[in-house]
Amino acid sequence: MLALSRVVFASVAAATAVVPLARAQSLDWRVASGNFITTCQMVYDVARSRFVAFAEPTTPIDLPFVEWDGNGWRERAMPGPLPPRISFGLAYDIGRGRVVLFGGRTGSPLNDLWEYDGVKWFQRTPAVQPAARYAPLMTYDRARGNVLLVGGSSATSLLQDTWHWNGTSWQSVPAIAPFAMGAAMASHPSSGRVVLVRPAGQTWTYDGVTWTQVASSAPPAPSYRATTDLAGDRVVLLGFDSPTISQWNGSTWSVTAPFDGRRDCGLAADLSGRVIAYAGQRLVTLGGVTTTVPLNDTWSIAGGGNTQLDAGEPIVVQYPQVAWDSIRRRLVCVGSSLSAAVQDQTWEHDGTIWRNAGAAVPSATIDARMCFDLLRGRIVRFGGFRGFSPRVLTAELSEWNGTQWILRTSSGPTPRSSHAMTYDVARGVVLVFGGTTTGYPAGSGLLGDTWQWDGNNWTQLAITGPSPRMDAAMAFDPGRAQAVLFGGRANAAVLGETWLLVGTNWMQATPARSPAPRWRASIDYDLARGRTVMVGGLGQTQLLSELWEWDGNNWQQGTTLLPPMARNGDYLTSGAIADGRWMLASQWTTWIGDATPARAVVTGTGCGGASVPALRAYGDPVLGSATFAAELHRVGAQALFLLGLGAGTASAPIGAGCTVYLPQLDDTLCGVAGPTGFARIPLPVPSAPQLIGLEVSLQAGAVDALAPLGFALSDAVVARIGH
């Protein structure tokens, strides 16, 4: 547990040497949270003690997936060559510690078989395979120790066949199965039977030879999710649009607790009996409007009560606007809901997770703007529009005090959207410039007026300044006591001027170098660097992803590019500087940008005999993290292993195809792998700021009698401690 502490404190000199990187004119990005999956399938990975949820897209794409270890969901990169697909079958093979995926479809049904061992996907190609199909049912048959596959649909007909996968070959069973479309299937522990529930509650059981319909029926539903609860000796069932949770005790169904009727969610149980429901979608009706609303929250539904474990992401918030509350140290996010059937939401990110504040905000507005009033400790939100046909502009001003939104009424600016807004800390007022009264870039609705809000009253500043425009970027530089405004658009023109508001007077700056003209860029003031920083935006015809800094006289370009998914610069992404680090929020993903963000990178290759070990990081080595860990895969069952740690990086061949990637051995941890050849080694990260940027190499070795050297070595993980 103290391994990283010993290594990093033994390397304070190395850590101190990299501290100046925090002031470098560049940023790296890491995903702070990416809980973006809604409809999904989920299994519990017994070997690695975590829930794994795979997205069920509506169009064939590379399958994103996330993992839950009890502390939060982590996005995993798609490891390996698994082709895009939809409507696949999925199960977890407990005996071999692998996720098994079969079939699905792209344009046509598929019959390929894939397995995931925690490191990557690899294809299995047995001589005999089930026919191509999509939407099959799969589960692990505990009594017979294999993966059971049932039914699905071919290109022309529904299937009723039954197959067993034992890890080596497929076996066709002559049992004729019930139709599986819309059904769910799971293994009941003590009875030794697999139970299958069809739409409307019709229940069948399988004993390894035949399928038999039983008298007891589940609560009716158009479709289901089911999972095996080994500790509770039961099968847990969720019916789509059903208000209850049901359980099968081996002979009858009974209702155990109410739930919210979500559909297409992930459902799985761990070995302790904790049943997790994750994501999905729910039919919601509000004001006579019914729609399907995506969900990505997480619930424990074990026992008689339900507990929300994770609120998810603000995925129902379109056109998000964010502002950093520097007193409460929260990034506040507000936007228009996906549908009129969904009430508006306020979300807060504490640097680790999002929390749904659960407070109703004033009626939804699009292209409003927000900033933080430091003097009064409130987020101020102004303007925006509602609807699209027609767009109705508003001059609504509301303030978030950390608990509720308070609507303020005072005569002031005309209704508008897409304006620029910032807080003038020198004079203690909120500044608003420009925007549009039509919600469109064309026409006569562009504005060029400047207003200030002092917490009680609006005052128009009777001054000339930038030409009328919308979507300009504006931030306040407290060191120079001036607001900095850049770009925007006016009709078809994209602008690239720099303007400064000093007190109540605008003046145009004439820097030697300027960014390309742009609109909808994110801009904020970096107190640590003493500079105004601007990222992204939209140019005349292209999306922009670079970073620029204003030092009071000139613009300087950094080496940073926005993360690929955040580069649209449009309403999908909004950013602010939080404690010296950029935070970008989109509808699906939140990024942190820093000179030295935490990261863990796999490097090199392993060597061995019977198998080649693979070392992976779980999570990021964030300063003060209690959950960062190394994970060792593909060693022998119950194999003795040693994990070495050393500050710095190296590459030294030692023969027999093996390479040592540790510059020195600063610390070691010994252990014994589990029955599937997996081991998890917790590596808590100290909370010492002088360690920011320090790189520590990790490599593992395991006893392997078949290896030329008598042991096998893994590849390496280089962990950089950071934010």
C-alpha positions in Angstrom: 0.0 0.0 0.0 2.9 2.3 0.7 4.9 1.4 -2.4 4.3 4.6 -4.4 4.8 6.7 -1.3 8.3 5.2 -0.8 9.2 5.6 -4.4 8.1 9.2 -4.8 9.5 10.5 -1.5 12.8 8.9 -2.4 12.7 10.9 -5.6 11.9 14.4 -4.4 14.7 15.9 -6.4 13.4 14.4 -9.6 9.9 15.6 -8.8 11.1 19.1 -8.0 12.9 19.2 -11.3 9.6 18.9 -13.2 7.6 21.4 -11.2 8.3 24.2 -13.8 6.3 22.2 -16.3 3.1 23.4 -14.5 3.9 26.8 -16.0 4.6 25.5 -19.5 2.6 27.0 -22.3 0.9 23.7 -23.1 -1.8 21.4 -21.8 -2.5 17.7 -21.9 -6.0 16.4 -21.5 -7.4 13.5 -19.6 -11.0 12.3 -19.3 -12.2 13.3 -15.8 -15.5 11.4 -16.3 -17.0 9.8 -19.3 -20.1 8.0 -18.1 -21.6 8.3 -21.6 -23.4 5.0 -22.0 -27.1 4.7 -21.9 -28.6 1.5 -23.5 -26.3 -1.3 -22.6 -25.6 -4.9 -21.5 -23.6 -5.6 -18.4 -21.8 -8.5 -16.7 -19.9 -8.9 -13.4 -16.3 -9.8 -13.9 -15.6 -12.1 -11.0 -11.8 -12.3 -11.6 -11.4 -8.6 -11.5 -14.2 -7.8 -9.1 -16.0 -5.2 -11.2 -19.1 -4.6 -13.3 -18.5 -4.1 -17.0 -21.1 -2.4 -19.2 -21.0 -2.5 -23.0 -23.0 0.0 -25.0 -25.8 -1.3 -27.2 -25.7 1.3 -30.0 -28.5 1.7 -32.5 -26.0 1.8 -35.4 -22.9 -0.3 -35.7 -19.9 1.4 -34.0 -16.9 0.4 -32.1 -18.4 -0.8 -28.8 -17.5 1.6 -26.0 -17.5 0.1 -22.5 -17.1 1.3 -18.9 -16.2 -0.5 -15.6 -17.4 0.1 -12.1 -15.3 -1.0 -9.1 -17.5 0.5 -6.5 -15.8 3.9 -6.6 -17.1 5.1 -10.0 -17.3 4.3 -13.7 -14.2 4.4 -15.8 -14.2 4.5 -19.5 -12.0 1.8 -21.1 -10.4 2.2 -24.5 -11.6 -0.5 -27.0 -8.7 -3.0 -26.7 -8.3 -5.1 -29.8 -9.8 -5.6 -33.2 -13.5 -6.3 -32.3 -15.5 -5.0 -35.4 -18.4 -2.7 -34.9 -21.9 -4.2 -34.4 -25.2 -4.0 -32.7 -27.6 -6.5 -31.1 -24.9 -8.9 -29.9 -25.1 -11.7 -27.3 -23.0 -11.2 -24.1 -22.1 -13.4 -21.1 -19.3 -13.8 -18.5 -17.6 -17.2 -18.3 -16.8 -17.5 -14.6 -14.7 -20.6 -15.0 -12.3 -19.0 -17.3 -12.6 -15.4 -16.3 -13.5 -14.0 -19.7 -16.3 -11.9 -21.2 -17.8 -13.8 -24.2 -19.5 -12.0 -27.1 -21.2 -13.7 -30.0 -22.9 -12.5 -33.2 -24.9 -9.3 -33.6 -25.2 -7.5 -36.9 -23.8 -4.7 -39.1 -25.7 -4.8 -42.3 -26.1 -8.6 -42.0 -26.2 -11.0 -39.0 -22.8 -12.2 -37.7 -21.6 -15.5 -36.3 -18.1 -14.5 -35.0 -17.1 -15.3 -31.4 -14.9 -13.0 -29.3 -13.5 -13.1 -25.8 -12.2 -10.3 -23.5 -9.7 -11.2 -20.8 -9.3 -7.7 -19.2 -6.5 -6.7 -21.6 -7.9 -7.1 -25.1 -10.5 -8.7 -27.3 -9.4 -11.8 -29.4 -11.4 -13.8 -31.8 -12.0 -17.5 -31.3 -12.5 -19.6 -34.4 -13.7 -23.1 -33.5 -14.5 -25.6 -36.4 -18.2 -25.6 -35.7 -20.1 -22.4 -35.0 -23.8 -21.5 -34.5 -25.5 -19.9 -37.5 -25.2 -16.1 -37.9 -27.7 -14.2 -35.8 -28.5 -11.1 -33.9 -30.2 -10.5 -30.5 -29.4 -14.0 -29.1 -29.6 -14.7 -25.4 -26.5 -15.7 -23.5 -25.7 -16.5 -19.9 -23.3 -18.6 -17.9 -24.9 -22.0 -17.0 -23.5 -22.6 -13.5 -24.6 -26.2 -13.2 -22.9 -27.3 -16.5 -20.0 -24.9 -16.4 -20.4 -23.4 -19.8 -21.8 -20.5 -21.7 -25.4 -21.0 -23.0 -26.5 -19.4 -26.2 -30.2 -19.5 -27.2 -32.1 -18.3 -30.3 -32.0 -14.8 -31.8 -32.8 -13.9 -35.4 -31.2 -14.8 -38.7 -31.6 -12.6 -41.7 -34.9 -14.3 -42.5 -36.4 -16.0 -39.4 -36.4 -16.3 -35.7 -34.2 -19.1 -34.3 -35.0 -21.6 -31.5 -31.7 -23.5 -31.2 -29.6 -24.1 -28.1 -25.8 -24.1 -27.9 -23.1 -24.6 -25.3 -19.6 -23.0 -25.4 -17.0 -24.7 -23.2 -14.1 -22.4 -24.0 -12.8 -24.7 -26.7 -15.8 -25.7 -28.9 -19.4 -25.2 -29.5 -21.9 -28.1 -28.9 -25.4 -28.0 -30.4 -28.1 -29.4 -28.1 -31.2 -30.9 -29.6 -33.5 -29.0 -27.2 -35.9 -26.7 -28.9 -35.9 -23.3 -27.1 -38.7 -20.9 -26.8 -38.5 -17.8 -29.0 -35.9 -15.4 -27.4 -36.8 -12.0 -28.9 -37.5 -9.6 -26.1 -36.7 -12.3 -23.5 -34.1 -12.5 -20.7 -32.2 -15.4 -19.3 -30.1 -16.3 -16.2 -29.0 -19.3 -14.2 -30.6 -20.2 -10.9 -27.9 -21.4 -8.5 -29.5 -24.1 -6.3 -31.9 -25.6 -8.8 -29.3 -26.1 -11.4 -31.6 -24.7 -14.1 -31.5 -21.8 -16.4 -34.7 -19.6 -16.4 -35.9 -17.8 -19.5 -38.6 -15.2 -19.4 -40.5 -14.2 -22.5 -42.6 -11.0 -23.1 -45.8 -11.0 -21.1 -44.1 -13.1 -18.3 -44.1 -16.6 -19.9 -41.4 -18.6 -18.0 -39.3 -21.5 -19.2 -36.5 -23.5 -17.5 -33.6 -25.5 -19.0 -32.0 -28.5 -17.3 -29.2 -29.2 -19.8 -31.4 -31.4 -21.9 -34.9 -29.9 -22.5 -36.8 -26.6 -22.1 -39.9 -26.8 -20.0 -42.6 -24.1 -19.5 -43.6 -23.6 -15.9 -46.8 -22.4 -14.4 -45.5 -19.3 -12.6 -45.4 -16.2 -14.7 -43.4 -13.0 -14.2 -45.1 -9.6 -14.2 -45.8 -8.8 -17.8 -43.5 -6.5 -19.7 -42.6 -6.0 -23.4 -39.0 -7.0 -22.6 -36.7 -7.8 -19.7 -33.2 -7.8 -18.1 -32.2 -10.7 -15.8 -29.2 -11.6 -13.7 -28.1 -14.3 -11.3 -27.7 -13.4 -7.6 -25.5 -16.3 -6.3 -25.4 -15.0 -2.7 -29.2 -14.7 -2.6 -29.8 -17.9 -4.6 -32.2 -16.2 -6.9 -32.7 -14.7 -10.4 -33.4 -10.9 -10.4 -35.7 -9.6 -13.1 -36.4 -6.1 -14.4 -39.3 -5.6 -16.8 -39.2 -2.8 -19.3 -41.7 -0.1 -18.2 -42.5 -2.2 -15.1 -42.7 -0.4 -11.8 -41.3 -3.4 -9.8 -38.3 -5.7 -9.3 -39.1 -9.5 -9.3 -37.1 -12.5 -8.2 -37.2 -16.2 -9.1 -36.5 -18.7 -6.2 -36.3 -21.8 -8.4 -40.0 -22.4 -8.7 -42.0 -19.2 -8.5 -41.8 -15.4 -9.1 -42.4 -12.8 -6.4 -42.2 -9.0 -6.4 -39.5 -7.7 -4.1 -39.4 -3.9 -4.5 -40.5 -1.0 -6.6 -38.3 0.5 -9.3 -38.5 3.1 -12.0 -39.4 1.0 -15.0 -36.3 1.7 -17.0 -35.6 -0.2 -20.2 -32.4 -1.4 -21.9 -30.3 -1.0 -18.8 -27.4 -3.0 -17.6 -28.2 -5.5 -14.8 -25.7 -7.7 -13.0 -24.9 -9.0 -9.5 -21.6 -9.4 -7.6 -20.7 -12.4 -5.4 -21.9 -10.6 -2.3 -25.5 -10.3 -3.6 -25.3 -6.6 -4.5 -27.4 -6.2 -7.7 -26.6 -3.2 -9.8 -28.8 -1.5 -12.4 -27.0 0.9 -14.6 -28.1 3.4 -17.3 -30.9 2.6 -19.8 -33.8 4.8 -20.8 -37.2 5.6 -19.4 -40.5 6.8 -20.8 -41.4 10.1 -19.2 -44.6 12.2 -19.6 -44.8 15.8 -18.6 -47.4 18.2 -19.7 -48.9 15.7 -22.1 -45.5 15.1 -23.8 -44.1 11.6 -23.7 -40.5 10.8 -24.7 -37.7 8.3 -24.1 -35.1 9.9 -21.8 -31.6 8.5 -21.6 -30.2 7.5 -18.2 -26.7 6.8 -17.0 -27.1 6.7 -13.2 -26.3 3.6 -11.1 -28.5 1.9 -8.5 -28.1 -0.8 -6.0 -31.3 -2.8 -5.9 -30.3 -5.6 -3.6 -32.8 -6.4 -0.8 -36.0 -4.5 -0.3 -34.7 -1.0 -1.0 -32.9 0.9 -3.7 -29.9 3.2 -3.3 -28.5 5.5 -5.9 -24.7 4.9 -6.0 -23.8 7.3 -8.8 -25.8 10.2 -10.4 -24.1 9.8 -13.8 -23.4 12.6 -16.1 -25.5 15.6 -17.3 -26.5 13.7 -20.4 -30.0 15.2 -20.5 -28.5 18.7 -20.6 -28.1 20.1 -24.1 -26.2 23.2 -25.0 -24.4 23.1 -21.6 -23.0 26.3 -20.0 -20.5 26.1 -17.2 -19.0 28.4 -14.6 -16.5 27.7 -11.9 -17.6 28.5 -8.3 -14.2 29.3 -6.8 -15.6 29.5 -3.2 -17.5 26.2 -3.2 -14.9 24.7 -5.6 -17.6 23.3 -8.0 -18.0 23.5 -11.7 -21.7 24.3 -12.2 -23.4 23.2 -15.4 -26.8 24.2 -16.7 -28.5 23.8 -20.1 -31.6 23.0 -21.9 -33.1 19.6 -21.3 -33.4 17.1 -24.1 -37.2 17.2 -24.1 -40.1 19.2 -22.7 -40.9 16.0 -20.8 -37.7 16.3 -18.7 -37.4 19.0 -16.0 -34.4 21.2 -16.2 -31.4 20.1 -14.0 -28.4 21.8 -12.3 -25.2 19.7 -12.1 -22.1 20.3 -10.1 -18.6 18.7 -10.6 -16.3 18.6 -7.6 -13.2 17.6 -9.6 -14.0 13.9 -9.3 -17.7 13.2 -10.0 -20.8 15.0 -11.2 -23.7 15.5 -8.7 -27.2 16.3 -9.8 -28.1 19.2 -7.5 -31.8 18.3 -7.9 -32.9 21.9 -8.0 -35.3 23.2 -10.6 -33.9 26.0 -12.6 -35.8 28.7 -14.4 -37.4 27.4 -17.6 -34.9 26.2 -20.1 -32.9 28.6 -22.2 -30.4 27.9 -25.0 -27.3 30.1 -25.5 -27.6 31.8 -22.2 -24.3 32.8 -20.5 -23.0 32.3 -17.0 -20.2 33.6 -14.8 -19.3 33.6 -11.1 -19.9 36.7 -8.9 -17.0 36.4 -6.5 -18.2 39.2 -4.2 -21.6 37.7 -3.6 -20.6 34.0 -4.0 -23.2 33.3 -6.7 -23.4 31.9 -10.3 -25.2 34.5 -12.5 -27.0 33.3 -15.5 -28.5 35.7 -18.1 -30.5 35.6 -21.4 -30.9 32.8 -23.9 -33.9 31.7 -25.9 -36.6 29.0 -25.7 -37.9 26.9 -28.6 -36.8 26.8 -32.2 -39.9 27.6 -34.2 -40.0 30.4 -33.3 -37.1 31.2 -31.0 -38.3 33.3 -28.1 -35.6 35.5 -26.6 -35.5 36.3 -22.9 -33.8 38.8 -20.6 -34.2 36.5 -17.6 -31.5 36.8 -14.9 -31.1 34.1 -12.2 -28.6 33.4 -9.5 -27.4 30.0 -8.1 -26.4 30.2 -4.4 -25.3 26.5 -4.2 -28.8 25.4 -3.1 -31.3 27.0 -5.4 -31.8 29.3 -8.3 -33.2 32.7 -7.5 -34.9 34.7 -10.2 -34.0 38.4 -10.1 -36.2 41.1 -11.6 -34.7 44.4 -12.7 -35.1 46.5 -15.8 -32.1 46.2 -18.0 -30.8 44.7 -21.3 -33.2 43.7 -24.1 -33.8 40.0 -24.4 -30.8 38.3 -26.2 -28.8 35.2 -26.6 -25.2 34.3 -27.7 -23.8 37.4 -25.8 -20.5 37.7 -24.0 -20.4 37.7 -20.2 -17.8 37.8 -17.5 -17.3 39.1 -13.9 -15.3 42.3 -13.3 -13.7 41.6 -10.0 -12.1 45.0 -9.8 -15.5 46.8 -9.8 -17.6 44.0 -8.4 -20.0 43.8 -11.4 -21.1 41.3 -14.0 -20.4 42.5 -17.6 -22.6 41.7 -20.6 -21.7 42.6 -24.2 -23.6 42.2 -27.5 -25.5 39.1 -28.6 -28.5 38.8 -30.8 -32.2 39.6 -30.4 -33.2 37.0 -33.0 -31.2 34.0 -32.2 -29.8 33.9 -35.7 -26.5 35.2 -37.1 -28.2 37.0 -40.0 -30.6 39.9 -39.9 -30.8 43.1 -37.9 -30.8 41.6 -34.5 -27.1 41.9 -33.6 -26.2 44.0 -30.5 -23.1 46.0 -29.6 -24.2 47.4 -26.2 -22.4 46.9 -22.9 -24.2 46.5 -19.5 -23.2 45.8 -15.9 -25.1 44.1 -13.1 -24.2 45.0 -9.5 -26.3 42.4 -7.8 -29.3 44.7 -7.6 -29.6 46.8 -10.7 -28.6 46.9 -14.3 -26.7 49.9 -15.7 -25.9 50.5 -19.4 -22.4 51.8 -20.0 -22.9 54.7 -22.4 -19.7 54.0 -24.4 -18.7 53.1 -27.9 -16.8 49.9 -28.5 -16.7 46.7 -30.5 -19.1 46.5 -33.4 -22.4 44.5 -32.9 -21.7 40.8 -32.8 -22.7 37.5 -31.2 -20.7 34.5 -29.8 -17.7 36.6 -28.8 -15.4 35.3 -26.1 -14.8 37.5 -23.0 -12.9 37.1 -19.7 -11.7 39.4 -17.0 -8.0 39.9 -16.3 -7.8 41.0 -12.6 -4.1 41.7 -12.7 -4.6 44.4 -15.3 -8.1 45.3 -14.3 -9.5 44.9 -17.8 -11.9 42.6 -19.6 -10.6 40.9 -22.7 -12.9 40.3 -25.7 -12.0 38.3 -28.8 -13.8 37.4 -32.0 -17.4 36.6 -32.5 -19.5 36.7 -35.7 -21.6 39.3 -37.4 -23.9 38.0 -40.2 -21.6 35.9 -42.4 -18.4 37.4 -41.1 -16.3 35.7 -38.5 -14.3 38.3 -36.5 -10.8 38.3 -35.1 -10.3 41.6 -33.2 -9.1 41.9 -29.6 -10.8 44.5 -27.5 -10.1 45.6 -23.9 -12.7 47.1 -21.5 -10.8 49.2 -18.9 -13.2 50.5 -16.3 -16.0 51.8 -18.5 -14.0 52.4 -21.7 -13.4 50.1 -24.6 -10.2 50.2 -26.6 -9.1 48.0 -29.5 -5.8 46.3 -29.0 -3.3 45.9 -31.9 -1.2 42.8 -31.0 1.6 41.8 -33.2 0.1 38.3 -33.5 -3.5 37.2 -33.2 -5.5 34.0 -33.3 -7.5 33.2 -36.4 -11.0 34.7 -36.4 -13.4 32.5 -34.4 -16.6 32.4 -32.5 -17.9 30.3 -29.6 -14.4 29.8 -28.2 -14.0 29.0 -24.5 -12.1 31.7 -22.6 -11.1 32.3 -18.9 -8.3 33.9 -16.8 -5.5 31.7 -15.5 -4.5 33.2 -12.2 -1.4 31.0 -11.8 0.0 32.1 -15.2 -1.4 35.7 -15.1 -2.8 35.3 -18.5 -6.1 35.1 -20.3 -6.4 31.7 -22.0 -8.7 30.9 -25.0 -9.3 27.4 -26.4 -11.1 26.1 -29.4 -13.9 27.8 -31.3 -15.3 27.8 -34.8 -13.6 29.5 -37.8 -15.2 30.6 -41.1 -15.3 27.0 -42.4 -13.5 24.8 -39.9 -13.4 23.7 -36.3 -10.5 25.1 -34.3 -8.7 23.3 -31.5 -5.6 25.3 -30.5 -4.9 27.2 -27.3 -3.9 30.9 -27.2 -2.8 33.1 -24.3 -3.1 36.9 -23.9 -0.4 38.5 -21.7 -1.8 42.0 -21.8 0.0 43.0 -25.0 0.2 40.0 -27.4 -1.4 36.6 -28.1 0.9 33.6 -27.9 -0.1 30.2 -29.3 0.4 27.1 -27.1 1.0 23.6 -28.2 -2.3 22.3 -26.9 -5.0 20.8 -29.0 -8.5 20.1 -27.6 -9.4 16.4 -27.1 -10.8 15.0 -30.4 -14.4 14.7 -29.1 -14.3 18.3 -27.8 -13.2 20.0 -30.9 -16.5 21.0 -32.3 -16.3 24.4 -30.5 -20.1 24.6 -30.7 -22.8 24.3 -28.2 -21.7 20.7 -27.2 -18.7 21.9 -25.2 -18.2 24.6 -22.6 -15.2 25.3 -20.5 -13.7 27.2 -17.5 -10.5 27.3 -15.6 -10.9 25.6 -12.2 -8.1 25.8 -9.7 -5.6 26.5 -12.4 -6.8 23.6 -14.6 -9.1 23.7 -17.6 -12.4 21.8 -17.3 -14.3 21.1 -20.5 -17.8 19.7 -20.3 -19.9 18.3 -23.1 -23.1 16.4 -23.0 -21.2 13.1 -22.6 -17.7 13.7 -21.4 -15.7 15.9 -19.0 -12.1 16.6 -19.6 -9.4 18.1 -17.4 -6.6 20.1 -19.1 -3.3 20.6 -17.2 0.4 21.0 -17.9 0.9 17.6 -16.2 -2.4 15.7 -15.9 -2.2 12.3 -14.4 -1.7 9.5 -16.9 -0.6 5.9 -17.2 0.8 4.6 -20.4 1.6 1.0 -21.4 5.1 0.6 -23.0 7.3 -2.2 -24.2 6.6 -5.9 -24.5 6.6 -8.9 -22.2 8.2 -12.3 -22.4 7.4 -15.7 -21.1 6.8 -19.4 -21.7 3.3 -20.7 -21.2 1.9 -17.2 -21.6 3.2 -13.6 -21.7 2.0 -11.5 -18.7 0.4 -8.1 -19.3 0.4 -5.2 -16.8 -2.2 -2.5 -16.9 -3.2 0.5 -14.8 -6.6 0.9 -13.3 -7.5 4.6 -13.1 -5.1 7.5 -13.3 -2.3 8.3 -10.7 -4.0 11.5 -9.6 -2.4 13.3 -6.7 -3.9 11.9 -3.5 -5.8 9.1 -5.3 -6.7 6.1 -3.1 -8.0 4.0 -6.0 -5.1 3.9 -8.4 -3.9 0.3 -9.0 -1.8 -1.9 -11.1 -3.4 -5.0 -12.6 -1.5 -8.1 -13.7 -3.0 -10.4 -16.3 -2.1 -13.7 -18.0 0.2 -15.2 -15.4 -0.3 -18.8 -14.3 -3.0 -19.8 -11.9 -1.9 -19.1 -8.3 1.5 -17.9 -9.7 3.9 -16.1 -7.4 4.7 -12.6 -8.8 6.7 -9.6 -7.9 5.8 -6.0 -8.9 8.8 -3.6 -9.2 8.6 0.2 -9.1 11.3 2.7 -10.1 11.3 6.4 -10.7 12.1 7.3 -14.3 12.2 5.1 -17.4 14.6 2.7 -19.0 14.9 -0.2 -21.4 17.5 -2.9 -20.8 17.4 -6.2 -22.7 18.5 -9.2 -20.5 18.2 -12.0 -23.1 15.7 -14.6 -24.1 13.5 -11.8 -25.6 13.1 -10.2 -22.2 13.6 -6.5 -21.4 13.7 -4.7 -18.0 12.0 -1.3 -18.1 12.9 -0.2 -14.6 15.8 2.3 -14.3 16.3 1.0 -10.7 14.4 -1.0 -8.2 13.1 1.5 -5.7 10.4 -0.8 -4.2 8.8 -4.2 -4.7 5.5 -5.8 -3.9 5.0 -9.6 -3.9 1.8 -11.5 -4.2 0.0 -14.6 -5.6 -2.3 -14.4 -8.7 -5.8 -15.7 -8.6 -7.1 -18.9 -10.2 -7.6 -17.1 -13.6 -4.0 -15.6 -13.5 -5.1 -12.1 -12.5 -3.9 -9.9 -9.6 -4.8 -6.4 -8.6 -2.2 -4.4 -6.6 -3.5 -1.1 -5.0 -1.0 1.8 -5.3 -2.3 4.8 -3.4 -0.8 8.1 -4.6 0.6 10.5 -2.0 -0.9 14.1 -1.7 2.5 15.9 -2.0 2.3 18.7 -4.7 6.1 18.5 -5.3 5.5 15.1 -6.9 3.5 16.6 -9.8 5.0 15.4 -13.1 7.1 12.6 -11.5 7.2 9.4 -13.7 7.3 6.0 -12.1 7.8 2.8 -14.1 6.0 -0.4 -13.1 6.9 -3.9 -14.3 6.0 -7.3 -13.0 7.7 -10.7 -13.1 6.1 -14.1 -12.3 7.4 -17.6 -11.8 7.1 -19.6 -15.1 8.8 -23.0 -15.4 8.3 -23.0 -19.2 10.1 -19.7 -19.7 13.8 -19.8 -20.8 14.8 -17.8 -17.8 12.5 -19.6 -15.4 10.3 -16.5 -15.0 8.1 -14.3 -17.2 8.2 -10.5 -17.4 5.3 -8.2 -18.2 5.3 -5.1 -20.4 5.6 -1.9 -18.4 3.3 0.9 -17.2 4.8 4.4 -16.9 2.6 6.3 -14.4 2.9 10.1 -14.3 1.6 11.7 -11.1 -0.6 14.7 -11.8 -3.9 16.4 -11.5 
